[in-house]
């Protein structure tokens, strides 16, 4: 068994087990994304100017690192790139909101 008494993927024999495993992982993923967002809030607090919020070099670096990690874990790099494109753009939008609220 893995987290939350779910069956490991390679040992699942029913769709209920598959769904329970996915649901458990989704809860963990969202908790990690929330933790990641706390760092976005810190960035909004630390950056001195609004034009520092969007950093295309850093965006590309984050996506490249996600793709490298994906490759190391037998995860499709194109899917990692697509997910991280949405994640980073959403994070940038959230950081703008937090930066503007701080100014406000």
Biopython code that builds the backbone (N, CA, C, O; Angstrom):
import numpy as np
from Bio.PDB.StructureBuilder import StructureBuilder

atoms = [
    (1, "UNK", "N", (0.834, -1.191, 0.000)),
    (1, "UNK", "CA", (0.000, 0.000, 0.000)),
    (1, "UNK", "C", (0.880, 1.257, 0.000)),
    (1, "UNK", "O", (2.001, 1.247, 0.509)),
    (2, "UNK", "N", (0.348, 2.330, -0.579)),
    (2, "UNK", "CA", (1.041, 3.611, -0.594)),
    (2, "UNK", "C", (0.305, 4.574, 0.330)),
    (2, "UNK", "O", (-0.402, 4.153, 1.245)),
    (3, "UNK", "N", (0.477, 5.848, 0.087)),
    (3, "UNK", "CA", (-0.206, 6.870, 0.869)),
    (3, "UNK", "C", (-1.702, 6.576, 0.948)),
    (3, "UNK", "O", (-2.303, 6.096, -0.012)),
    (4, "UNK", "N", (-2.285, 6.866, 2.091)),
    (4, "UNK", "CA", (-3.734, 6.770, 2.302)),
    (4, "UNK", "C", (-4.279, 5.371, 1.989)),
    (4, "UNK", "O", (-5.429, 5.237, 1.572)),
    (5, "UNK", "N", (-3.469, 4.342, 2.184)),
    (5, "UNK", "CA", (-3.890, 2.958, 1.956)),
    (5, "UNK", "C", (-4.350, 2.682, 0.530)),
    (5, "UNK", "O", (-5.247, 1.867, 0.312)),
    (6, "UNK", "N", (-3.746, 3.350, -0.432)),
    (6, "UNK", "CA", (-4.073, 3.061, -1.822)),
    (6, "UNK", "C", (-3.165, 1.934, -2.319)),
    (6, "UNK", "O", (-2.087, 1.695, -1.776)),
    (7, "UNK", "N", (-3.618, 1.269, -3.336)),
    (7, "UNK", "CA", (-2.870, 0.175, -3.941)),
    (7, "UNK", "C", (-1.894, 0.771, -4.962)),
    (7, "UNK", "O", (-2.284, 1.653, -5.727)),
    (8, "UNK", "N", (-0.634, 0.313, -4.994)),
    (8, "UNK", "CA", (0.297, 0.806, -6.023)),
    (8, "UNK", "C", (-0.259, 0.541, -7.423)),
    (8, "UNK", "O", (-0.939, -0.462, -7.641)),
    (9, "UNK", "N", (0.026, 1.429, -8.361)),
    (9, "UNK", "CA", (-0.533, 1.346, -9.709)),
    (9, "UNK", "C", (-0.308, -0.016, -10.352)),
    (9, "UNK", "O", (-1.208, -0.553, -10.998)),
    (10, "UNK", "N", (0.870, -0.572, -10.181)),
    (10, "UNK", "CA", (1.165, -1.852, -10.836)),
    (10, "UNK", "C", (0.464, -3.038, -10.181)),
    (10, "UNK", "O", (0.544, -4.161, -10.678)),
    (11, "UNK", "N", (-0.228, -2.789, -9.058)),
    (11, "UNK", "CA", (-0.957, -3.851, -8.374)),
    (11, "UNK", "C", (-2.477, -3.660, -8.420)),
    (11, "UNK", "O", (-3.223, -4.477, -7.881)),
    (12, "UNK", "N", (-2.933, -2.584, -9.061)),
    (12, "UNK", "CA", (-4.374, -2.335, -9.161)),
    (12, "UNK", "C", (-5.033, -3.405, -10.027)),
    (12, "UNK", "O", (-4.509, -3.809, -11.066)),
    (13, "UNK", "N", (-6.193, -3.847, -9.565)),
    (13, "UNK", "CA", (-6.970, -4.831, -10.333)),
    (13, "UNK", "C", (-8.384, -4.348, -10.619)),
    (13, "UNK", "O", (-9.134, -5.004, -11.342)),
    (14, "UNK", "N", (-8.754, -3.186, -10.043)),
    (14, "UNK", "CA", (-10.088, -2.634, -10.277)),
    (14, "UNK", "C", (-9.982, -1.141, -10.565)),
    (14, "UNK", "O", (-9.010, -0.488, -10.184)),
    (15, "UNK", "N", (-10.986, -0.619, -11.234)),
    (15, "UNK", "CA", (-11.022, 0.822, -11.493)),
    (15, "UNK", "C", (-11.190, 1.600, -10.193)),
    (15, "UNK", "O", (-10.711, 2.728, -10.086)),
    (16, "UNK", "N", (-11.854, 1.024, -9.218)),
    (16, "UNK", "CA", (-11.991, 1.696, -7.922)),
    (16, "UNK", "C", (-10.614, 1.932, -7.304)),
    (16, "UNK", "O", (-10.361, 2.995, -6.737)),
    (17, "UNK", "N", (-9.733, 0.952, -7.413)),
    (17, "UNK", "CA", (-8.368, 1.114, -6.882)),
    (17, "UNK", "C", (-7.597, 2.172, -7.659)),
    (17, "UNK", "O", (-6.875, 2.978, -7.071)),
    (18, "UNK", "N", (-7.748, 2.168, -8.977)),
    (18, "UNK", "CA", (-7.093, 3.168, -9.824)),
    (18, "UNK", "C", (-7.577, 4.564, -9.439)),
    (18, "UNK", "O", (-6.776, 5.478, -9.244)),
    (19, "UNK", "N", (-8.882, 4.715, -9.332)),
    (19, "UNK", "CA", (-9.457, 6.032, -9.010)),
    (19, "UNK", "C", (-9.055, 6.495, -7.617)),
    (19, "UNK", "O", (-8.795, 7.680, -7.411)),
    (20, "UNK", "N", (-9.003, 5.585, -6.671)),
    (20, "UNK", "CA", (-8.586, 5.948, -5.308)),
    (20, "UNK", "C", (-7.135, 6.414, -5.312)),
    (20, "UNK", "O", (-6.785, 7.371, -4.621)),
    (21, "UNK", "N", (-6.304, 5.748, -6.080)),
    (21, "UNK", "CA", (-4.899, 6.156, -6.171)),
    (21, "UNK", "C", (-4.746, 7.523, -6.809)),
    (21, "UNK", "O", (-3.978, 8.356, -6.330)),
    (22, "UNK", "N", (-5.478, 7.754, -7.889)),
    (22, "UNK", "CA", (-5.423, 9.057, -8.558)),
    (22, "UNK", "C", (-5.940, 10.153, -7.629)),
    (22, "UNK", "O", (-5.332, 11.219, -7.531)),
    (23, "UNK", "N", (-7.059, 9.899, -6.948)),
    (23, "UNK", "CA", (-7.618, 10.899, -6.029)),
    (23, "UNK", "C", (-6.633, 11.233, -4.914)),
    (23, "UNK", "O", (-6.485, 12.398, -4.545)),
    (24, "UNK", "N", (-5.965, 10.227, -4.382)),
    (24, "UNK", "CA", (-4.977, 10.457, -3.312)),
    (24, "UNK", "C", (-3.812, 11.292, -3.834)),
    (24, "UNK", "O", (-3.359, 12.223, -3.168)),
    (25, "UNK", "N", (-3.337, 10.957, -5.016)),
    (25, "UNK", "CA", (-2.244, 11.738, -5.606)),
    (25, "UNK", "C", (-2.679, 13.168, -5.893)),
    (25, "UNK", "O", (-1.916, 14.104, -5.655)),
    (26, "UNK", "N", (-3.893, 13.349, -6.401)),
    (26, "UNK", "CA", (-4.380, 14.698, -6.683)),
    (26, "UNK", "C", (-4.411, 15.556, -5.421)),
    (26, "UNK", "O", (-4.074, 16.739, -5.469)),
    (27, "UNK", "N", (-4.810, 14.973, -4.302)),
    (27, "UNK", "CA", (-4.809, 15.734, -3.045)),
    (27, "UNK", "C", (-3.386, 16.152, -2.673)),
    (27, "UNK", "O", (-3.167, 17.276, -2.220)),
    (28, "UNK", "N", (-2.437, 15.267, -2.860)),
    (28, "UNK", "CA", (-1.040, 15.595, -2.556)),
    (28, "UNK", "C", (-0.499, 16.654, -3.512)),
    (28, "UNK", "O", (0.203, 17.577, -3.097)),
    (29, "UNK", "N", (-0.836, 16.512, -4.808)),
    (29, "UNK", "CA", (-0.370, 17.476, -5.810)),
    (29, "UNK", "C", (-0.911, 18.864, -5.498)),
    (29, "UNK", "O", (-0.161, 19.840, -5.536)),
    (30, "UNK", "N", (-2.195, 18.967, -5.192)),
    (30, "UNK", "CA", (-2.782, 20.283, -4.903)),
    (30, "UNK", "C", (-2.160, 20.879, -3.638)),
    (30, "UNK", "O", (-1.926, 22.086, -3.578)),
    (31, "UNK", "N", (-1.894, 20.058, -2.643)),
    (31, "UNK", "CA", (-1.227, 20.558, -1.432)),
    (31, "UNK", "C", (0.159, 21.106, -1.777)),
    (31, "UNK", "O", (0.559, 22.143, -1.248)),
    (32, "UNK", "N", (0.888, 20.430, -2.649)),
    (32, "UNK", "CA", (2.201, 20.921, -3.067)),
    (32, "UNK", "C", (2.080, 22.203, -3.895)),
    (32, "UNK", "O", (2.905, 23.107, -3.766)),
    (33, "UNK", "N", (1.056, 22.277, -4.741)),
    (33, "UNK", "CA", (0.845, 23.501, -5.515)),
    (33, "UNK", "C", (0.514, 24.679, -4.604)),
    (33, "UNK", "O", (0.948, 25.802, -4.858)),
    (34, "UNK", "N", (-0.245, 24.427, -3.552)),
    (34, "UNK", "CA", (-0.542, 25.485, -2.580)),
    (34, "UNK", "C", (0.743, 25.948, -1.894)),
    (34, "UNK", "O", (0.941, 27.143, -1.673)),
    (35, "UNK", "N", (1.608, 25.000, -1.562)),
    (35, "UNK", "CA", (2.896, 25.351, -0.955)),
    (35, "UNK", "C", (3.745, 26.167, -1.940)),
    (35, "UNK", "O", (4.421, 27.118, -1.547)),
    (36, "UNK", "N", (3.701, 25.787, -3.216)),
    (36, "UNK", "CA", (4.432, 26.532, -4.249)),
    (36, "UNK", "C", (3.910, 27.973, -4.327)),
    (36, "UNK", "O", (4.681, 28.916, -4.507)),
    (37, "UNK", "N", (2.602, 28.122, -4.190)),
    (37, "UNK", "CA", (1.997, 29.445, -4.271)),
    (37, "UNK", "C", (2.457, 30.366, -3.141)),
    (37, "UNK", "O", (2.516, 31.583, -3.319)),
    (38, "UNK", "N", (2.782, 29.796, -1.989)),
    (38, "UNK", "CA", (3.307, 30.624, -0.903)),
    (38, "UNK", "C", (4.613, 31.302, -1.332)),
    (38, "UNK", "O", (4.895, 32.427, -0.921)),
    (39, "UNK", "N", (5.407, 30.612, -2.160)),
    (39, "UNK", "CA", (6.644, 31.215, -2.669)),
    (39, "UNK", "C", (6.345, 32.298, -3.699)),
    (39, "UNK", "O", (7.095, 33.268, -3.810)),
    (40, "UNK", "N", (5.269, 32.147, -4.445)),
    (40, "UNK", "CA", (4.850, 33.194, -5.381)),
    (40, "UNK", "C", (4.443, 34.435, -4.590)),
    (40, "UNK", "O", (4.761, 35.559, -4.979)),
    (41, "UNK", "N", (3.741, 34.226, -3.485)),
    (41, "UNK", "CA", (3.376, 35.347, -2.623)),
    (41, "UNK", "C", (4.621, 36.032, -2.064)),
    (41, "UNK", "O", (4.669, 37.259, -1.972)),
    (42, "UNK", "N", (5.622, 35.247, -1.694)),
    (42, "UNK", "CA", (6.875, 35.822, -1.194)),
    (42, "UNK", "C", (7.553, 36.648, -2.286)),
    (42, "UNK", "O", (8.075, 37.729, -2.016)),
    (43, "UNK", "N", (7.543, 36.143, -3.510)),
    (43, "UNK", "CA", (8.140, 36.887, -4.622)),
    (43, "UNK", "C", (7.434, 38.224, -4.816)),
    (43, "UNK", "O", (8.081, 39.248, -5.033)),
    (44, "UNK", "N", (6.101, 38.212, -4.737)),
    (44, "UNK", "CA", (5.334, 39.458, -4.890)),
    (44, "UNK", "C", (5.668, 40.446, -3.784)),
    (44, "UNK", "O", (5.650, 41.657, -4.000)),
    (45, "UNK", "N", (5.970, 39.931, -2.609)),
    (45, "UNK", "CA", (6.331, 40.781, -1.474)),
    (45, "UNK", "C", (7.751, 41.329, -1.613)),
    (45, "UNK", "O", (8.028, 42.453, -1.195)),
    (46, "UNK", "N", (8.646, 40.536, -2.200)),
    (46, "UNK", "CA", (10.064, 40.891, -2.253)),
    (46, "UNK", "C", (10.427, 41.759, -3.453)),
    (46, "UNK", "O", (11.261, 42.656, -3.336)),
    (47, "UNK", "N", (9.812, 41.503, -4.597)),
    (47, "UNK", "CA", (10.181, 42.237, -5.811)),
    (47, "UNK", "C", (9.857, 43.717, -5.655)),
    (47, "UNK", "O", (8.755, 44.080, -5.245)),
    (48, "UNK", "N", (10.835, 44.579, -5.989)),
    (48, "UNK", "CA", (10.639, 46.011, -5.749)),
    (48, "UNK", "C", (9.762, 46.711, -6.796)),
    (48, "UNK", "O", (9.172, 47.753, -6.511)),
    (49, "UNK", "N", (9.675, 46.143, -7.998)),
    (49, "UNK", "CA", (8.934, 46.816, -9.060)),
    (49, "UNK", "C", (8.019, 45.829, -9.778)),
    (49, "UNK", "O", (8.340, 44.648, -9.911)),
    (50, "UNK", "N", (6.877, 46.332, -10.239)),
    (50, "UNK", "CA", (5.899, 45.499, -10.925)),
    (50, "UNK", "C", (6.478, 44.869, -12.184)),
    (50, "UNK", "O", (6.148, 43.728, -12.509)),
    (51, "UNK", "N", (7.341, 45.597, -12.901)),
    (51, "UNK", "CA", (7.896, 45.036, -14.136)),
    (51, "UNK", "C", (8.894, 43.902, -13.885)),
    (51, "UNK", "O", (9.403, 43.303, -14.832)),
    (52, "UNK", "N", (9.171, 43.612, -12.635)),
    (52, "UNK", "CA", (10.011, 42.470, -12.291)),
    (52, "UNK", "C", (9.206, 41.178, -12.138)),
    (52, "UNK", "O", (9.775, 40.090, -12.050)),
    (53, "UNK", "N", (7.881, 41.310, -12.106)),
    (53, "UNK", "CA", (7.038, 40.135, -11.888)),
    (53, "UNK", "C", (7.183, 39.150, -13.049)),
    (53, "UNK", "O", (7.438, 37.968, -12.820)),
    (54, "UNK", "N", (7.027, 39.608, -14.265)),
    (54, "UNK", "CA", (7.174, 38.707, -15.430)),
    (54, "UNK", "C", (8.653, 38.635, -15.792)),
    (54, "UNK", "O", (9.287, 39.646, -16.094)),
    (55, "UNK", "N", (9.183, 37.422, -15.754)),
    (55, "UNK", "CA", (10.593, 37.176, -16.058)),
    (55, "UNK", "C", (10.640, 36.004, -17.039)),
    (55, "UNK", "O", (10.597, 34.844, -16.629)),
    (56, "UNK", "N", (10.726, 36.304, -18.304)),
    (56, "UNK", "CA", (10.673, 35.265, -19.338)),
    (56, "UNK", "C", (11.830, 34.277, -19.231)),
    (56, "UNK", "O", (11.655, 33.090, -19.505)),
    (57, "UNK", "N", (13.001, 34.751, -18.836)),
    (57, "UNK", "CA", (14.131, 33.833, -18.664)),
    (57, "UNK", "C", (13.808, 32.818, -17.574)),
    (57, "UNK", "O", (14.030, 31.620, -17.751)),
    (58, "UNK", "N", (13.287, 33.295, -16.450)),
    (58, "UNK", "CA", (12.962, 32.390, -15.347)),
    (58, "UNK", "C", (11.845, 31.425, -15.738)),
    (58, "UNK", "O", (11.889, 30.245, -15.390)),
    (59, "UNK", "N", (10.842, 31.930, -16.463)),
    (59, "UNK", "CA", (9.758, 31.058, -16.922)),
    (59, "UNK", "C", (10.335, 29.915, -17.757)),
    (59, "UNK", "O", (10.001, 28.753, -17.528)),
    (60, "UNK", "N", (11.184, 30.232, -18.707)),
    (60, "UNK", "CA", (11.790, 29.204, -19.558)),
    (60, "UNK", "C", (12.632, 28.233, -18.735)),
    (60, "UNK", "O", (12.638, 27.031, -18.998)),
    (61, "UNK", "N", (13.339, 28.757, -17.745)),
    (61, "UNK", "CA", (14.168, 27.921, -16.875)),
    (61, "UNK", "C", (13.311, 26.941, -16.068)),
    (61, "UNK", "O", (13.653, 25.763, -15.964)),
    (62, "UNK", "N", (12.213, 27.415, -15.505)),
    (62, "UNK", "CA", (11.313, 26.554, -14.719)),
    (62, "UNK", "C", (10.744, 25.444, -15.601)),
    (62, "UNK", "O", (10.704, 24.284, -15.189)),
    (63, "UNK", "N", (10.309, 25.790, -16.802)),
    (63, "UNK", "CA", (9.735, 24.795, -17.703)),
    (63, "UNK", "C", (10.800, 23.793, -18.141)),
    (63, "UNK", "O", (10.529, 22.594, -18.203)),
    (64, "UNK", "N", (11.996, 24.268, -18.442)),
    (64, "UNK", "CA", (13.081, 23.362, -18.831)),
    (64, "UNK", "C", (13.422, 22.385, -17.709)),
    (64, "UNK", "O", (13.654, 21.203, -17.961)),
    (65, "UNK", "N", (13.451, 22.874, -16.483)),
    (65, "UNK", "CA", (13.736, 21.997, -15.337)),
    (65, "UNK", "C", (12.620, 20.978, -15.142)),
    (65, "UNK", "O", (12.889, 19.820, -14.822)),
    (66, "UNK", "N", (11.375, 21.393, -15.330)),
    (66, "UNK", "CA", (10.253, 20.460, -15.219)),
    (66, "UNK", "C", (10.359, 19.379, -16.293)),
    (66, "UNK", "O", (10.088, 18.209, -16.024)),
    (67, "UNK", "N", (10.751, 19.764, -17.498)),
    (67, "UNK", "CA", (10.899, 18.785, -18.585)),
    (67, "UNK", "C", (12.038, 17.814, -18.299)),
    (67, "UNK", "O", (11.919, 16.622, -18.583)),
    (68, "UNK", "N", (13.126, 18.304, -17.748)),
    (68, "UNK", "CA", (14.251, 17.431, -17.397)),
    (68, "UNK", "C", (13.833, 16.441, -16.313)),
    (68, "UNK", "O", (14.185, 15.263, -16.371)),
    (69, "UNK", "N", (13.090, 16.920, -15.336)),
    (69, "UNK", "CA", (12.593, 16.038, -14.274)),
    (69, "UNK", "C", (11.625, 15.014, -14.857)),
    (69, "UNK", "O", (11.656, 13.840, -14.488)),
    (70, "UNK", "N", (10.772, 15.463, -15.764)),
    (70, "UNK", "CA", (9.832, 14.546, -16.416)),
    (70, "UNK", "C", (10.586, 13.428, -17.123)),
    (70, "UNK", "O", (10.237, 12.255, -16.987)),
    (71, "UNK", "N", (11.604, 13.784, -17.865)),
    (71, "UNK", "CA", (12.382, 12.784, -18.598)),
    (71, "UNK", "C", (13.007, 11.768, -17.645)),
    (71, "UNK", "O", (13.077, 10.578, -17.953)),
    (72, "UNK", "N", (13.456, 12.241, -16.500)),
    (72, "UNK", "CA", (14.087, 11.364, -15.511)),
    (72, "UNK", "C", (13.087, 10.425, -14.845)),
    (72, "UNK", "O", (13.478, 9.424, -14.246)),
    (73, "UNK", "N", (11.793, 10.746, -14.948)),
    (73, "UNK", "CA", (10.759, 9.941, -14.292)),
    (73, "UNK", "C", (9.813, 9.267, -15.292)),
    (73, "UNK", "O", (8.700, 8.876, -14.940)),
    (74, "UNK", "N", (10.267, 9.137, -16.530)),
    (74, "UNK", "CA", (9.470, 8.472, -17.557)),
    (74, "UNK", "C", (8.087, 9.108, -17.707)),
    (74, "UNK", "O", (7.074, 8.419, -17.825)),
    (75, "UNK", "N", (8.077, 10.428, -17.698)),
    (75, "UNK", "CA", (6.852, 11.217, -17.866)),
    (75, "UNK", "C", (7.003, 11.982, -19.177)),
    (75, "UNK", "O", (8.084, 12.509, -19.439)),
    (76, "UNK", "N", (5.988, 12.065, -19.993)),
    (76, "UNK", "CA", (6.113, 12.747, -21.291)),
    (76, "UNK", "C", (6.520, 14.217, -21.128)),
    (76, "UNK", "O", (5.826, 15.001, -20.480)),
    (77, "UNK", "N", (7.647, 14.564, -21.722)),
    (77, "UNK", "CA", (8.161, 15.936, -21.596)),
    (77, "UNK", "C", (7.191, 16.964, -22.165)),
    (77, "UNK", "O", (7.046, 18.052, -21.608)),
    (78, "UNK", "N", (6.532, 16.634, -23.261)),
    (78, "UNK", "CA", (5.579, 17.585, -23.853)),
    (78, "UNK", "C", (4.425, 17.861, -22.905)),
    (78, "UNK", "O", (3.941, 18.991, -22.825)),
    (79, "UNK", "N", (3.984, 16.847, -22.191)),
    (79, "UNK", "CA", (2.912, 17.040, -21.219)),
    (79, "UNK", "C", (3.404, 17.901, -20.056)),
    (79, "UNK", "O", (2.688, 18.790, -19.595)),
    (80, "UNK", "N", (4.612, 17.642, -19.586)),
    (80, "UNK", "CA", (5.184, 18.458, -18.500)),
    (80, "UNK", "C", (5.291, 19.914, -18.952)),
    (80, "UNK", "O", (4.959, 20.826, -18.195)),
    (81, "UNK", "N", (5.751, 20.130, -20.173)),
    (81, "UNK", "CA", (5.882, 21.497, -20.693)),
    (81, "UNK", "C", (4.524, 22.185, -20.755)),
    (81, "UNK", "O", (4.403, 23.355, -20.389)),
    (82, "UNK", "N", (3.511, 21.474, -21.211)),
    (82, "UNK", "CA", (2.170, 22.064, -21.309)),
    (82, "UNK", "C", (1.607, 22.389, -19.933)),
    (82, "UNK", "O", (1.038, 23.461, -19.729)),
    (83, "UNK", "N", (1.763, 21.471, -18.996)),
    (83, "UNK", "CA", (1.265, 21.689, -17.634)),
    (83, "UNK", "C", (1.995, 22.875, -17.001)),
    (83, "UNK", "O", (1.369, 23.735, -16.382)),
    (84, "UNK", "N", (3.302, 22.917, -17.158)),
    (84, "UNK", "CA", (4.068, 23.993, -16.544)),
    (84, "UNK", "C", (3.847, 25.327, -17.238)),
    (84, "UNK", "O", (3.967, 26.368, -16.591)),
    (85, "UNK", "N", (3.536, 25.340, -18.503)),
    (85, "UNK", "CA", (3.178, 26.586, -19.183)),
    (85, "UNK", "C", (1.951, 27.198, -18.495)),
    (85, "UNK", "O", (1.933, 28.388, -18.180)),
    (86, "UNK", "N", (0.945, 26.382, -18.271)),
    (86, "UNK", "CA", (-0.272, 26.855, -17.603)),
    (86, "UNK", "C", (0.033, 27.237, -16.154)),
    (86, "UNK", "O", (-0.412, 28.285, -15.686)),
    (87, "UNK", "N", (0.783, 26.403, -15.447)),
    (87, "UNK", "CA", (1.112, 26.668, -14.049)),
    (87, "UNK", "C", (1.890, 27.970, -13.897)),
    (87, "UNK", "O", (1.567, 28.790, -13.037)),
    (88, "UNK", "N", (2.899, 28.161, -14.716)),
    (88, "UNK", "CA", (3.728, 29.367, -14.591)),
    (88, "UNK", "C", (2.938, 30.613, -14.983)),
    (88, "UNK", "O", (3.035, 31.641, -14.313)),
    (89, "UNK", "N", (2.165, 30.532, -16.054)),
    (89, "UNK", "CA", (1.347, 31.702, -16.438)),
    (89, "UNK", "C", (0.330, 32.035, -15.348)),
    (89, "UNK", "O", (0.110, 33.207, -15.041)),
    (90, "UNK", "N", (-0.282, 31.022, -14.769)),
    (90, "UNK", "CA", (-1.207, 31.255, -13.659)),
    (90, "UNK", "C", (-0.504, 31.844, -12.452)),
    (90, "UNK", "O", (-1.055, 32.702, -11.762)),
    (91, "UNK", "N", (0.702, 31.390, -12.197)),
    (91, "UNK", "CA", (1.492, 31.907, -11.071)),
    (91, "UNK", "C", (1.868, 33.363, -11.291)),
    (91, "UNK", "O", (1.841, 34.170, -10.361)),
    (92, "UNK", "N", (2.220, 33.693, -12.534)),
    (92, "UNK", "CA", (2.555, 35.083, -12.858)),
    (92, "UNK", "C", (1.331, 35.976, -12.666)),
    (92, "UNK", "O", (1.441, 37.062, -12.097)),
    (93, "UNK", "N", (0.184, 35.534, -13.130)),
    (93, "UNK", "CA", (-1.046, 36.313, -12.957)),
    (93, "UNK", "C", (-1.340, 36.509, -11.473)),
    (93, "UNK", "O", (-1.709, 37.603, -11.046)),
    (94, "UNK", "N", (-1.175, 35.440, -10.688)),
    (94, "UNK", "CA", (-1.407, 35.536, -9.241)),
    (94, "UNK", "C", (-0.399, 36.481, -8.589)),
    (94, "UNK", "O", (-0.747, 37.256, -7.698)),
    (95, "UNK", "N", (0.842, 36.409, -9.039)),
    (95, "UNK", "CA", (1.858, 37.306, -8.471)),
    (95, "UNK", "C", (1.532, 38.759, -8.785)),
    (95, "UNK", "O", (1.712, 39.629, -7.932)),
    (96, "UNK", "N", (1.057, 39.035, -9.994)),
    (96, "UNK", "CA", (0.628, 40.403, -10.319)),
    (96, "UNK", "C", (-0.482, 40.855, -9.369)),
    (96, "UNK", "O", (-0.457, 41.985, -8.880)),
    (97, "UNK", "N", (-1.458, 39.974, -9.106)),
    (97, "UNK", "CA", (-2.547, 40.313, -8.190)),
    (97, "UNK", "C", (-2.003, 40.639, -6.802)),
    (97, "UNK", "O", (-2.386, 41.640, -6.197)),
    (98, "UNK", "N", (-1.122, 39.803, -6.311)),
    (98, "UNK", "CA", (-0.569, 40.014, -4.973)),
    (98, "UNK", "C", (0.307, 41.274, -4.935)),
    (98, "UNK", "O", (0.262, 42.031, -3.965)),
    (99, "UNK", "N", (1.088, 41.493, -5.969)),
    (99, "UNK", "CA", (1.926, 42.704, -6.036)),
    (99, "UNK", "C", (1.047, 43.946, -6.026)),
    (99, "UNK", "O", (1.306, 44.889, -5.278)),
    (100, "UNK", "N", (0.001, 43.947, -6.860)),
    (100, "UNK", "CA", (-0.881, 45.101, -6.943)),
    (100, "UNK", "C", (-1.624, 45.324, -5.628)),
    (100, "UNK", "O", (-1.836, 46.470, -5.230)),
    (101, "UNK", "N", (-2.020, 44.256, -4.951)),
    (101, "UNK", "CA", (-2.689, 44.386, -3.662)),
    (101, "UNK", "C", (-1.746, 44.999, -2.639)),
    (101, "UNK", "O", (-2.163, 45.802, -1.804)),
    (102, "UNK", "N", (-0.504, 44.630, -2.703)),
    (102, "UNK", "CA", (0.493, 45.190, -1.790)),
    (102, "UNK", "C", (0.675, 46.696, -2.016)),
    (102, "UNK", "O", (0.896, 47.456, -1.073)),
    (103, "UNK", "N", (0.578, 47.100, -3.256)),
    (103, "UNK", "CA", (0.753, 48.509, -3.612)),
    (103, "UNK", "C", (-0.465, 49.351, -3.231)),
    (103, "UNK", "O", (-0.368, 50.561, -3.022)),
    (104, "UNK", "N", (-1.598, 48.683, -3.149)),
    (104, "UNK", "CA", (-2.777, 49.258, -3.034)),
    (104, "UNK", "C", (-3.749, 49.938, -2.421)),
    (104, "UNK", "O", (-4.802, 50.177, -3.011)),
]
sb = StructureBuilder()
sb.init_structure("model")
sb.init_model(0)
sb.init_chain("A")
sb.init_seg("    ")
for serial, (resi, resn, name, xyz) in enumerate(atoms, 1):
    if name == "N":
        sb.init_residue(resn, " ", resi, " ")
    sb.init_atom(name, np.array(xyz, "f"), 0.0, 1.0, " ", f" {name:<3s}", serial, name[0])
structure = sb.get_structure()
